[in-house]
Amino acid sequence: MKRPMNEEMARGIEGFRLPRYGEIPDVGLFLEQTTKYVSGVLAPLGGLTVTSSMISNYVKKKLIESPVKKQYSREQIAYLIFIAMAKGVMPLEGIQTMLRMQKERYDVQVAYDYFCNEFESVLALVFGLKDTYENVGAEHSEYKTILRNAIIALVHKVYLDRSLAILQSRDDGE
């Protein structure tokens, strides 16, 4: 008997949590370690990956700072998690604009932790794990509205990708 689609959709999403800024390793990770860490964080969402060449490209395009002694810091890893997620719904130029806006308004820890909370709230709502949206943060700025819309687009893309993968696996199983 086939599982109901909503159960399959929620599997792996229920309990999903992005690491908060203070939980990201701050020992300096080499490129391959950084790639493995970020990919591991994003794996439950399916389809979101980062490669060594992508990271090198983000450094070249100045989306993130160059590594110090070939090691990536907590700040750089937080940016990489955001970039790896956002690139599925916006061009790198758009991500660059968002990062510039963030740097003008908030420090990395505040912005990244806000992103995590907002993402998880929208994810739970879209996947039917919660009935209401948890409003994150008291400030309502243009930047936060843009970020929220990017997050909504991203979560809907994750939902669509999971839906299609489940349907495809069902078709393959018949």
Residue pairs with C-beta under 8 A, 6 or more apart in sequence:
2 170
5 163
5 166
6 128
8 166
9 127
9 128
9 159
9 162
9 163
9 166
10 127
10 128
10 129
12 44
12 46
13 44
13 45
13 123
13 127
13 129
13 162
14 127
14 129
16 44
16 45
16 120
16 123
17 116
17 120
18 41
18 81
18 115
18 116
18 119
18 120
19 41
19 81
19 116
20 112
20 113
20 116
21 74
21 78
21 108
21 109
21 112
21 113
22 109
24 74
24 77
24 78
24 81
25 37
25 74
25 77
26 73
26 74
28 68
28 69
28 71
28 72
28 73
29 37
29 71
29 72
29 77
30 70
30 71
30 72
31 52
31 55
31 56
31 67
31 70
31 72
32 52
34 55
34 72
34 76
34 77
34 80
35 50
35 51
35 52
35 55
37 77
38 50
38 77
38 80
38 81
38 84
39 49
39 50
41 81
42 48
42 49
42 50
42 81
42 84
42 85
45 85
45 158
46 158
46 161
46 162
46 165
47 88
47 158
47 161
48 84
48 85
48 88
48 158
49 84
50 80
50 83
50 84
54 84
55 64
55 72
55 80
58 64
58 80
58 83
58 92
59 65
59 66
59 67
61 92
61 96
62 96
63 79
63 83
63 92
63 95
63 96
63 99
64 76
64 79
64 80
64 83
65 75
65 76
67 73
67 76
72 80
75 108
78 108
78 109
78 112
79 99
79 108
79 112
81 112
82 95
82 99
82 112
82 115
83 95
85 119
85 154
86 94
86 95
86 98
86 150
86 154
87 95
88 154
88 157
89 150
89 153
89 154
89 157
90 98
90 150
90 153
98 143
98 146
98 147
98 150
101 143
101 146
102 108
102 111
102 143
105 111
105 141
105 143
106 114
114 136
114 137
114 144
114 147
115 147
115 151
117 136
117 137
118 136
118 137
118 147
118 148
118 151
119 151
119 154
119 155
121 130
121 133
121 134
121 136
122 133
122 148
122 151
122 152
122 155
123 129
123 155
123 158
124 130
125 131
125 132
125 133
126 155
126 156
126 159
127 159
137 144
